[in-house]
Amino acid sequence: MDRTGEYLPLNEAAKRLGISGFTIRRRIAAGELAVWVDPLDRRRRLIRRRDLDRYAKPRRQEVAPIPA
């Protein structure tokens, strides 16, 4: 695995999304982001850059009409 290219550590991924480390760990626990084990340091977790970019894309939200 290339650490500097395709994969980012959790703290860098969180900065890229503009969220905290705690929030990114919640997103991983909820299954919204996949995480990989760093083969050079099994204690570290990595997120694939393209998964992060796909997650960061704006999503269309349905807005309920305001009752009159």
WOTAUR-V729670 format. One record per residue. N is the residue number from 1. RES is the residue in three letters. SS is DSSP state (alpha for helix, beta for strand, coil for the rest). PSI is psi in radians with two decimals (999 if undefined). OMEGA is omega in whole degrees, -180 to 180 (none if undefined). Layout:
n->N res->RES ss->SS psi->PSI omega->OMEGA
n->N res->RES ss->SS psi->PSI omega->OMEGA
This chain:
n->1 res->MET ss->coil psi->2.33 omega->178
n->2 res->ASP ss->coil psi->1.88 omega->-177
n->3 res->ARG ss->coil psi->-0.67 omega->-173
n->4 res->THR ss->coil psi->-0.28 omega->-175
n->5 res->GLY ss->coil psi->-1.36 omega->-170
n->6 res->GLU ss->coil psi->-0.44 omega->-175
n->7 res->TYR ss->beta psi->2.54 omega->178
n->8 res->LEU ss->beta psi->2.49 omega->172
n->9 res->PRO ss->beta psi->2.78 omega->-176
n->10 res->LEU ss->alpha psi->-0.72 omega->-178
n->11 res->ASN ss->alpha psi->-0.66 omega->178
n->12 res->GLU ss->alpha psi->-0.66 omega->178
n->13 res->ALA ss->alpha psi->-0.72 omega->179
n->14 res->ALA ss->alpha psi->-0.77 omega->178
n->15 res->LYS ss->alpha psi->-0.72 omega->-179
n->16 res->ARG ss->alpha psi->-0.62 omega->179
n->17 res->LEU ss->alpha psi->-0.25 omega->-178
n->18 res->GLY ss->coil psi->0.56 omega->179
n->19 res->ILE ss->coil psi->2.97 omega->-179
n->20 res->SER ss->coil psi->2.88 omega->176
n->21 res->GLY ss->alpha psi->-0.63 omega->178
n->22 res->PHE ss->alpha psi->-0.76 omega->-179
n->23 res->THR ss->alpha psi->-0.71 omega->-180
n->24 res->ILE ss->alpha psi->-0.59 omega->177
n->25 res->ARG ss->alpha psi->-0.60 omega->175
n->26 res->ARG ss->alpha psi->-0.69 omega->178
n->27 res->ARG ss->alpha psi->-0.66 omega->177
n->28 res->ILE ss->alpha psi->-0.80 omega->180
n->29 res->ALA ss->alpha psi->-0.57 omega->179
n->30 res->ALA ss->coil psi->-0.11 omega->179
n->31 res->GLY ss->coil psi->0.22 omega->-179
n->32 res->GLU ss->coil psi->-0.43 omega->178
n->33 res->LEU ss->coil psi->2.42 omega->177
n->34 res->ALA ss->coil psi->2.54 omega->-180
n->35 res->VAL ss->coil psi->2.56 omega->-178
n->36 res->TRP ss->beta psi->2.61 omega->177
n->37 res->VAL ss->beta psi->2.30 omega->177
n->38 res->ASP ss->coil psi->2.10 omega->-178
n->39 res->PRO ss->coil psi->-0.34 omega->179
n->40 res->LEU ss->coil psi->-0.39 omega->179
n->41 res->ASP ss->coil psi->1.69 omega->-172
n->42 res->ARG ss->coil psi->-0.21 omega->177
n->43 res->ARG ss->coil psi->-0.36 omega->-178
n->44 res->ARG ss->coil psi->2.54 omega->176
n->45 res->ARG ss->beta psi->2.50 omega->-177
n->46 res->LEU ss->beta psi->2.67 omega->176
n->47 res->ILE ss->beta psi->2.33 omega->179
n->48 res->ARG ss->beta psi->2.33 omega->-176
n->49 res->ARG ss->alpha psi->-0.73 omega->-178
n->50 res->ARG ss->alpha psi->-0.56 omega->175
n->51 res->ASP ss->alpha psi->-0.70 omega->180
n->52 res->LEU ss->alpha psi->-0.75 omega->179
n->53 res->ASP ss->alpha psi->-0.70 omega->179
n->54 res->ARG ss->alpha psi->-0.70 omega->179
n->55 res->TYR ss->alpha psi->-0.60 omega->-176
n->56 res->ALA ss->alpha psi->-0.27 omega->-180
n->57 res->LYS ss->coil psi->2.45 omega->179
n->58 res->PRO ss->coil psi->2.46 omega->179
n->59 res->ARG ss->coil psi->2.53 omega->178
n->60 res->ARG ss->coil psi->2.29 omega->179
n->61 res->GLN ss->coil psi->2.37 omega->176
n->62 res->GLU ss->coil psi->2.30 omega->180
n->63 res->VAL ss->coil psi->2.19 omega->179
n->64 res->ALA ss->coil psi->2.48 omega->178
n->65 res->PRO ss->coil psi->2.59 omega->179
n->66 res->ILE ss->coil psi->2.21 omega->179
n->67 res->PRO ss->coil psi->2.45 omega->-179
n->68 res->ALA ss->coil psi->999 omega->none
